[in-house]
Each structure stands twice: as structure tokens, then as C-alpha cells.
Amino acid sequence: MCGERKGSPPNAHWVALYTFIILLPLVYFIPPWVIQSISDKPITVTVISVAIITGVVNYVALPLALKAHLKVTQ
């Protein structure tokens, strides 16, 4: 079946650690890039940065981290 997962998902502590590790470089590099490329208004920088970071974490980085975790623990 499509989308079927093998194994159990990692516990909340692993997910929190992966999220922390993923967020560190994104929070460090994306806001300055937004300031340089798009706008220097604080609210605009915040909204655009949060939108980019949320999309990257939820749809790219965290699913890849969880998939790697399942491969390592099997």
C-alpha cells in the first residue's frame, strides 16, 4: 500500500532532537538572506523567514530525518 510505513516511529525525544538540529542552521542563515534579498522591514523578515523555515522543516528535512532514523534502527 502506498505510504505504508515499516517499523514504529521514533519517540518524542528523538523527534525533538532532530527538529532542534534542523532548525539551528535555518534560523541562523535564512533571516539574513531575507534581509539581503527581499526586505529589511522586521515584520516582513519574520513572516517570510518563518514561512520558509516551516516549509523546509515540515516537508523536507524532518521527513528525511525520520526516514533515516527508521533505516538505522531497523
N, CA, C and O atoms as CSV, one atom per row, in Angstrom:
chain,resi,resn,atom,element,x,y,z
A,1,MET,N,N,0.841,-1.182,0.000
A,1,MET,CA,C,0.000,0.000,0.000
A,1,MET,C,C,0.889,1.249,0.000
A,1,MET,O,O,1.914,1.275,0.681
A,2,CYS,N,N,0.518,2.245,-0.731
A,2,CYS,CA,C,1.285,3.474,-0.841
A,2,CYS,C,C,1.271,4.240,0.482
A,2,CYS,O,O,0.216,4.392,1.098
A,3,GLY,N,N,2.418,4.714,0.916
A,3,GLY,CA,C,2.503,5.482,2.145
A,3,GLY,C,C,2.585,4.629,3.389
A,3,GLY,O,O,2.598,5.159,4.500
A,4,GLU,N,N,2.640,3.325,3.228
A,4,GLU,CA,C,2.705,2.437,4.383
A,4,GLU,C,C,4.113,2.471,4.965
A,4,GLU,O,O,5.097,2.420,4.226
A,5,ARG,N,N,4.208,2.559,6.295
A,5,ARG,CA,C,5.497,2.615,6.960
A,5,ARG,C,C,5.815,1.296,7.630
A,5,ARG,O,O,4.932,0.596,8.126
A,6,LYS,N,N,7.089,0.977,7.632
A,6,LYS,CA,C,7.551,-0.203,8.344
A,6,LYS,C,C,8.240,0.272,9.616
A,6,LYS,O,O,8.966,1.266,9.593
A,7,GLY,N,N,8.021,-0.422,10.715
A,7,GLY,CA,C,8.635,-0.040,11.971
A,7,GLY,C,C,7.826,1.019,12.688
A,7,GLY,O,O,6.890,1.599,12.137
A,8,SER,N,N,8.208,1.254,13.924
A,8,SER,CA,C,7.491,2.252,14.709
A,8,SER,C,C,8.201,3.596,14.608
A,8,SER,O,O,9.418,3.651,14.429
A,9,PRO,N,N,7.448,4.663,14.722
A,9,PRO,CA,C,8.071,5.990,14.643
A,9,PRO,C,C,8.959,6.230,15.863
A,9,PRO,O,O,8.741,5.620,16.910
A,10,PRO,N,N,9.951,7.104,15.745
A,10,PRO,CA,C,10.817,7.395,16.889
A,10,PRO,C,C,10.039,8.097,17.998
A,10,PRO,O,O,9.017,8.738,17.751
A,11,ASN,N,N,10.544,7.964,19.224
A,11,ASN,CA,C,9.841,8.625,20.322
A,11,ASN,C,C,10.029,10.138,20.247
A,11,ASN,O,O,10.811,10.641,19.440
A,12,ALA,N,N,9.311,10.839,21.084
A,12,ALA,CA,C,9.280,12.306,21.037
A,12,ALA,C,C,10.647,12.928,21.291
A,12,ALA,O,O,10.936,14.006,20.773
A,13,HIS,N,N,11.487,12.272,22.076
A,13,HIS,CA,C,12.812,12.834,22.349
A,13,HIS,C,C,13.680,12.867,21.086
A,13,HIS,O,O,14.388,13.846,20.852
A,14,TRP,N,N,13.633,11.817,20.280
A,14,TRP,CA,C,14.377,11.801,19.024
A,14,TRP,C,C,13.851,12.867,18.068
A,14,TRP,O,O,14.629,13.578,17.432
A,15,VAL,N,N,12.543,12.974,17.970
A,15,VAL,CA,C,11.947,13.977,17.065
A,15,VAL,C,C,12.332,15.385,17.507
A,15,VAL,O,O,12.636,16.237,16.672
A,16,ALA,N,N,12.320,15.633,18.819
A,16,ALA,CA,C,12.723,16.949,19.334
A,16,ALA,C,C,14.189,17.237,19.013
A,16,ALA,O,O,14.532,18.354,18.627
A,17,LEU,N,N,15.045,16.245,19.171
A,17,LEU,CA,C,16.464,16.429,18.855
A,17,LEU,C,C,16.668,16.712,17.370
A,17,LEU,O,O,17.408,17.626,17.006
A,18,TYR,N,N,16.016,15.934,16.516
A,18,TYR,CA,C,16.125,16.166,15.071
A,18,TYR,C,C,15.616,17.558,14.694
A,18,TYR,O,O,16.231,18.248,13.880
A,19,THR,N,N,14.509,17.962,15.279
A,19,THR,CA,C,13.955,19.286,14.998
A,19,THR,C,C,14.925,20.383,15.414
A,19,THR,O,O,15.127,21.350,14.679
A,20,PHE,N,N,15.521,20.234,16.587
A,20,PHE,CA,C,16.495,21.218,17.069
A,20,PHE,C,C,17.682,21.326,16.122
A,20,PHE,O,O,18.094,22.427,15.755
A,21,ILE,N,N,18.228,20.179,15.728
A,21,ILE,CA,C,19.385,20.158,14.836
A,21,ILE,C,C,19.039,20.758,13.473
A,21,ILE,O,O,19.851,21.471,12.883
A,22,ILE,N,N,17.850,20.474,12.979
A,22,ILE,CA,C,17.413,21.012,11.689
A,22,ILE,C,C,17.190,22.522,11.763
A,22,ILE,O,O,17.533,23.247,10.830
A,23,LEU,N,N,16.616,22.994,12.866
A,23,LEU,CA,C,16.294,24.417,12.987
A,23,LEU,C,C,17.524,25.316,13.150
A,23,LEU,O,O,17.517,26.455,12.682
A,24,LEU,N,N,18.567,24.827,13.798
A,24,LEU,CA,C,19.729,25.684,14.066
A,24,LEU,C,C,20.274,26.382,12.820
A,24,LEU,O,O,20.342,27.611,12.811
A,25,PRO,N,N,20.662,25.664,11.778
A,25,PRO,CA,C,21.207,26.390,10.620
A,25,PRO,C,C,20.156,27.229,9.892
A,25,PRO,O,O,20.468,28.291,9.353
A,26,LEU,N,N,18.918,26.752,9.878
A,26,LEU,CA,C,17.879,27.510,9.175
A,26,LEU,C,C,17.630,28.862,9.839
A,26,LEU,O,O,17.526,29.881,9.157
A,27,VAL,N,N,17.536,28.870,11.153
A,27,VAL,CA,C,17.283,30.115,11.886
A,27,VAL,C,C,18.485,31.053,11.794
A,27,VAL,O,O,18.333,32.273,11.854
A,28,TYR,N,N,19.661,30.485,11.652
A,28,TYR,CA,C,20.873,31.300,11.566
A,28,TYR,C,C,21.047,31.933,10.185
A,28,TYR,O,O,21.473,33.084,10.089
A,29,PHE,N,N,20.725,31.202,9.118
A,29,PHE,CA,C,21.023,31.681,7.769
A,29,PHE,C,C,19.853,32.317,7.020
A,29,PHE,O,O,20.078,33.224,6.219
A,30,ILE,N,N,18.638,31.887,7.242
A,30,ILE,CA,C,17.515,32.384,6.435
A,30,ILE,C,C,17.155,33.849,6.716
A,30,ILE,O,O,17.006,34.608,5.758
A,31,PRO,N,N,17.006,34.293,7.977
A,31,PRO,CA,C,16.667,35.714,8.176
A,31,PRO,C,C,17.670,36.694,7.552
A,31,PRO,O,O,17.240,37.665,6.929
A,32,PRO,N,N,18.979,36.485,7.690
A,32,PRO,CA,C,19.890,37.418,6.998
A,32,PRO,C,C,19.731,37.393,5.471
A,32,PRO,O,O,19.859,38.424,4.811
A,33,TRP,N,N,19.454,36.217,4.924
A,33,TRP,CA,C,19.229,36.132,3.481
A,33,TRP,C,C,17.976,36.916,3.085
A,33,TRP,O,O,17.967,37.602,2.063
A,34,VAL,N,N,16.921,36.813,3.893
A,34,VAL,CA,C,15.686,37.554,3.612
A,34,VAL,C,C,15.951,39.053,3.687
A,34,VAL,O,O,15.465,39.812,2.848
A,35,ILE,N,N,16.715,39.483,4.685
A,35,ILE,CA,C,17.051,40.906,4.815
A,35,ILE,C,C,17.807,41.388,3.581
A,35,ILE,O,O,17.528,42.466,3.056
A,36,GLN,N,N,18.750,40.594,3.127
A,36,GLN,CA,C,19.576,40.990,1.980
A,36,GLN,C,C,18.808,40.925,0.663
A,36,GLN,O,O,19.001,41.772,-0.209
A,37,SER,N,N,17.942,39.929,0.513
A,37,SER,CA,C,17.329,39.680,-0.789
A,37,SER,C,C,15.926,40.248,-0.967
A,37,SER,O,O,15.535,40.603,-2.078
A,38,ILE,N,N,15.165,40.336,0.131
A,38,ILE,CA,C,13.750,40.670,-0.033
A,38,ILE,C,C,13.374,41.985,0.630
A,38,ILE,O,O,12.869,42.891,-0.032
A,39,SER,N,N,13.613,42.097,1.932
A,39,SER,CA,C,13.180,43.289,2.654
A,39,SER,C,C,13.971,43.425,3.941
A,39,SER,O,O,14.489,42.442,4.469
A,40,ASP,N,N,14.061,44.649,4.444
A,40,ASP,CA,C,14.706,44.847,5.741
A,40,ASP,C,C,13.712,45.277,6.820
A,40,ASP,O,O,14.110,45.652,7.923
A,41,LYS,N,N,12.420,45.220,6.499
A,41,LYS,CA,C,11.396,45.526,7.496
A,41,LYS,C,C,11.261,44.324,8.435
A,41,LYS,O,O,11.088,43.200,7.965
A,42,PRO,N,N,11.336,44.540,9.745
A,42,PRO,CA,C,11.353,43.425,10.699
A,42,PRO,C,C,10.165,42.467,10.586
A,42,PRO,O,O,10.359,41.252,10.639
A,43,ILE,N,N,8.963,42.971,10.435
A,43,ILE,CA,C,7.793,42.085,10.366
A,43,ILE,C,C,7.820,41.252,9.088
A,43,ILE,O,O,7.464,40.074,9.100
A,44,THR,N,N,8.241,41.865,7.994
A,44,THR,CA,C,8.343,41.136,6.728
A,44,THR,C,C,9.398,40.045,6.813
A,44,THR,O,O,9.179,38.925,6.353
A,45,VAL,N,N,10.532,40.371,7.398
A,45,VAL,CA,C,11.606,39.392,7.566
A,45,VAL,C,C,11.122,38.226,8.416
A,45,VAL,O,O,11.375,37.067,8.089
A,46,THR,N,N,10.428,38.530,9.504
A,46,THR,CA,C,9.938,37.480,10.398
A,46,THR,C,C,8.933,36.579,9.706
A,46,THR,O,O,9.054,35.355,9.771
A,47,VAL,N,N,7.952,37.157,9.050
A,47,VAL,CA,C,6.896,36.364,8.408
A,47,VAL,C,C,7.474,35.490,7.288
A,47,VAL,O,O,7.163,34.302,7.209
A,48,ILE,N,N,8.298,36.060,6.440
A,48,ILE,CA,C,8.863,35.289,5.330
A,48,ILE,C,C,9.820,34.215,5.847
A,48,ILE,O,O,9.805,33.084,5.360
A,49,SER,N,N,10.641,34.558,6.821
A,49,SER,CA,C,11.575,33.580,7.384
A,49,SER,C,C,10.840,32.411,8.028
A,49,SER,O,O,11.205,31.254,7.819
A,50,VAL,N,N,9.816,32.709,8.803
A,50,VAL,CA,C,9.047,31.631,9.448
A,50,VAL,C,C,8.349,30.764,8.404
A,50,VAL,O,O,8.289,29.544,8.558
A,51,ALA,N,N,7.829,31.368,7.362
A,51,ALA,CA,C,7.175,30.592,6.300
A,51,ALA,C,C,8.170,29.655,5.612
A,51,ALA,O,O,7.861,28.488,5.373
A,52,ILE,N,N,9.343,30.156,5.299
A,52,ILE,CA,C,10.361,29.321,4.647
A,52,ILE,C,C,10.817,28.205,5.584
A,52,ILE,O,O,10.877,27.042,5.185
A,53,ILE,N,N,11.134,28.555,6.818
A,53,ILE,CA,C,11.631,27.574,7.780
A,53,ILE,C,C,10.583,26.501,8.050
A,53,ILE,O,O,10.917,25.318,8.113
A,54,THR,N,N,9.333,26.890,8.209
A,54,THR,CA,C,8.264,25.924,8.468
A,54,THR,C,C,8.126,24.943,7.310
A,54,THR,O,O,8.005,23.737,7.527
A,55,GLY,N,N,8.144,25.451,6.096
A,55,GLY,CA,C,8.034,24.567,4.935
A,55,GLY,C,C,9.198,23.606,4.817
A,55,GLY,O,O,9.005,22.419,4.555
A,56,VAL,N,N,10.408,24.113,5.009
A,56,VAL,CA,C,11.588,23.250,4.905
A,56,VAL,C,C,11.579,22.173,5.984
A,56,VAL,O,O,11.859,21.008,5.703
A,57,VAL,N,N,11.260,22.558,7.208
A,57,VAL,CA,C,11.271,21.590,8.310
A,57,VAL,C,C,10.176,20.542,8.129
A,57,VAL,O,O,10.448,19.345,8.224
A,58,ASN,N,N,8.954,20.973,7.871
A,58,ASN,CA,C,7.825,20.039,7.853
A,58,ASN,C,C,7.734,19.176,6.605
A,58,ASN,O,O,7.246,18.048,6.673
A,59,TYR,N,N,8.192,19.680,5.472
A,59,TYR,CA,C,8.002,18.943,4.234
A,59,TYR,C,C,9.275,18.355,3.641
A,59,TYR,O,O,9.200,17.530,2.730
A,60,VAL,N,N,10.440,18.760,4.135
A,60,VAL,CA,C,11.687,18.250,3.571
A,60,VAL,C,C,12.565,17.608,4.650
A,60,VAL,O,O,12.786,16.397,4.638
A,61,ALA,N,N,13.057,18.419,5.570
A,61,ALA,CA,C,14.109,17.967,6.483
A,61,ALA,C,C,13.636,16.940,7.512
A,61,ALA,O,O,14.282,15.907,7.683
A,62,LEU,N,N,12.537,17.198,8.190
A,62,LEU,CA,C,12.074,16.263,9.222
A,62,LEU,C,C,11.626,14.931,8.631
A,62,LEU,O,O,11.970,13.895,9.199
A,63,PRO,N,N,10.885,14.891,7.531
A,63,PRO,CA,C,10.578,13.580,6.938
A,63,PRO,C,C,11.832,12.795,6.538
A,63,PRO,O,O,11.882,11.578,6.717
A,64,LEU,N,N,12.841,13.482,6.001
A,64,LEU,CA,C,14.084,12.794,5.658
A,64,LEU,C,C,14.800,12.274,6.903
A,64,LEU,O,O,15.344,11.170,6.891
A,65,ALA,N,N,14.801,13.065,7.972
A,65,ALA,CA,C,15.434,12.637,9.224
A,65,ALA,C,C,14.711,11.431,9.811
A,65,ALA,O,O,15.355,10.498,10.292
A,66,LEU,N,N,13.387,11.440,9.778
A,66,LEU,CA,C,12.628,10.312,10.323
A,66,LEU,C,C,12.814,9.063,9.470
A,66,LEU,O,O,12.879,7.953,9.998
A,67,LYS,N,N,12.898,9.238,8.165
A,67,LYS,CA,C,13.142,8.104,7.278
A,67,LYS,C,C,14.519,7.506,7.552
A,67,LYS,O,O,14.667,6.285,7.595
A,68,ALA,N,N,15.514,8.348,7.736
A,68,ALA,CA,C,16.868,7.879,8.057
A,68,ALA,C,C,16.883,7.190,9.408
A,68,ALA,O,O,17.565,6.179,9.576
A,69,HIS,N,N,16.145,7.716,10.371
A,69,HIS,CA,C,16.066,7.104,11.695
A,69,HIS,C,C,15.489,5.693,11.598
A,69,HIS,O,O,15.997,4.766,12.227
A,70,LEU,N,N,14.437,5.536,10.816
A,70,LEU,CA,C,13.823,4.215,10.666
A,70,LEU,C,C,14.780,3.225,9.994
A,70,LEU,O,O,14.806,2.048,10.354
A,71,LYS,N,N,15.567,3.702,9.016
A,71,LYS,CA,C,16.522,2.818,8.355
A,71,LYS,C,C,17.620,2.375,9.316
A,71,LYS,O,O,18.027,1.213,9.304
A,72,VAL,N,N,18.097,3.295,10.146
A,72,VAL,CA,C,19.181,2.992,11.076
A,72,VAL,C,C,18.712,2.050,12.178
A,72,VAL,O,O,19.464,1.170,12.598
A,73,THR,N,N,17.499,2.220,12.643
A,73,THR,CA,C,17.009,1.420,13.773
A,73,THR,C,C,16.431,0.079,13.385
A,73,THR,O,O,16.103,-0.713,14.269
A,74,GLN,N,N,16.293,-0.209,12.119
A,74,GLN,CA,C,15.737,-1.496,11.713
A,74,GLN,C,C,16.795,-2.567,11.687
A,74,GLN,O,O,16.500,-3.718,11.365
